[in-house]
Structures are given as C-alpha cells and as structure tokens.
Amino acid sequence: MSIGENVNALREQMAAAAKASGRAPGDILLVAATKTQAVDTIQQAVAAGVDACGENRVQELQEKEPQGAYTGVPLHFIGHLQKNKLKKVVGVCDLIQSVDSLVLAEEIARRSGELRITQDILIQVNIGADPAKFGIAPDELSMFLEKIAQLGNIKVRGLMTILPIEENSGCNRRLFCKMNKLFVDIKAKTYDNVSMDFLSMGMSGDFYAAILEGSNMIRVGTSIFGARDHI
Ligand SMILES: *Cc1c(COP(=O)(O)O)cnc(C)c1O
C-alpha cells in the first residue's frame, strides 16, 4: 500500500474511534512519527494530509528540516531532548512534546527568552511508571505544573505519554484511561502558562484504544510508513 492509502485507512479508523467516543473526526490530530524516514517519504505523508510531523532525534531534524521535509505542516519534537541540543529545537519546532524534567523546561524557557518567543510544550508523563521511560510521575505532575507556571516564554499545551511496550491491550486501556483522568483533572484547575489542549497518546499498535480513552493527538510511524529497519 502507498503512504497515501495508509493515511486514508488510518483516517477511517481514527474517525470510527472518534465517533465511538462522541467526537468528530477532525477533533483528533494525526502526527506522523518520521524517525528514520527520508525527506521525500516524509513529504508523501505531508501530501497525504497528516496534521504534523514528529521527529525524535535532533540530528535527523537538523538534516531533514533544511531540505524541506516538513514543509506544509507543523513540526513537533517527540524524542528525549538533551539540554545541550535544545538550541536546535527551541524555536524550530512548533511543539516540543517530550518535556520530561523541570531542568529541561527551565532551559527551554531560558532559550525561548533569548529568542523572544513563546515555545509551546507538552509534558511527558510516565503513566506506566516504567523505569525504561522518561517522564514525570503522575503524582508529581501538579507540583511540576506549579513550578512551570512561574516560567516565562513557555506555554504548556497538554500532556504526552508513551506506554510500556510489554503491556497487553487491557493494561493499555487502563493506563490511557488513567492518563485521561489526569488530563481532565488538570484542565479543571488554573495554572498560569498552562492550557490543556492536547492529550498526545496512541501509536500504530494502540491508537484506537487511546482515542476511545480521550486522546486527541496520535503519533504514528509504522502504520503510515511501514516497518522500520531499526528502532
Ligand atoms: C516511533 C514513535 C512513535 C510511533 O511509533 P509506531 O509504533 O511506529 O507508530 C510514536 N511516538 C514516539 C515518541 C516514537 O518515538
């Protein structure tokens, strides 16, 4: 199947899940996870109508961005971001989905201050308490947001999570549900610089369940591009 056909098939499934959870197809954003993909391949996904591209590695971003890989859609950063590389991401990406520590948030705020911009970010939550995953622990989130609320030049637009790989689908739904509860709870509170617009969860294997549980932004690689050779 072509990338265009893959995206169309995905959109149909997304629409079904949206409907089943009482929402419209347009309420769910599709972010193409473009790691390891070539520039022309990524442009095919953009032409097929994905809502954004998400890149994992700073080096790939730096190589592909000047070649116009993401032209036409917003660019997100979805990988673990090291402090010493953030200058290449802040102000370049429209949304940094993977803010997983206060130090990183502070450094992003400092850099966006230098650039005189406001950087949109999501907070990555380690909802499965997976030692192999980055992210803020669920019970530390409100304290984290209180601290972030004091920083200038960044705006928290929502939450992101990556589930532990080995979980079965029943566990996934439970964790997605837990994540949605957190999202809804925080949305009901008011913090400066925080507006809970996006709940980014769900990948190729589990996006349907994620949408049923309230996700409004899915990050999909394999179902758009096919299996990757590595990672
Ligand atoms: C690779 C990746 C995805 C997409 O994974 P697939 O299973 O290929 O759809 C989503 N989110 C992040 C953070 C990723 O690194």
The ligand as an SDF file (V2000), in Angstrom:
LIG
                    3D

 15 15  0  0  0  0  0  0  0  0999 V2000
    8.3570    5.9900   16.8880 C   0  0  0  0  0  0  0  0  0  0  0  0
    7.4490    6.7150   17.8040 C   0  0  0  0  0  0  0  0  0  0  0  0
    6.0700    6.6990   17.6150 C   0  0  0  0  0  0  0  0  0  0  0  0
    5.3850    5.8830   16.5430 C   0  0  0  0  0  0  0  0  0  0  0  0
    5.5910    4.5160   16.7100 O   0  0  0  0  0  0  0  0  0  0  0  0
    4.9010    3.4420   15.7160 P   0  0  0  0  0  0  0  0  0  0  0  0
    4.7030    2.2660   16.5680 O   0  0  0  0  0  0  0  0  0  0  0  0
    5.8600    3.2180   14.6040 O   0  0  0  0  0  0  0  0  0  0  0  0
    3.6350    4.0320   15.2310 O   0  0  0  0  0  0  0  0  0  0  0  0
    5.2920    7.4510   18.4740 C   0  0  0  0  0  0  0  0  0  0  0  0
    5.8280    8.1840   19.4740 N   0  0  0  0  0  0  0  0  0  0  0  0
    7.1500    8.2350   19.6730 C   0  0  0  0  0  0  0  0  0  0  0  0
    7.6810    9.0630   20.7820 C   0  0  0  0  0  0  0  0  0  0  0  0
    8.0010    7.4970   18.8490 C   0  0  0  0  0  0  0  0  0  0  0  0
    9.3120    7.5220   19.0770 O   0  0  0  0  0  0  0  0  0  0  0  0
  1  2  1  0
  2  3  1  0
  2 14  2  0
  3  4  1  0
  3 10  2  0
  4  5  1  0
  5  6  1  0
  6  7  2  0
  6  8  1  0
  6  9  1  0
 10 11  1  0
 11 12  2  0
 12 13  1  0
 12 14  1  0
 14 15  1  0
M  END
$$$$
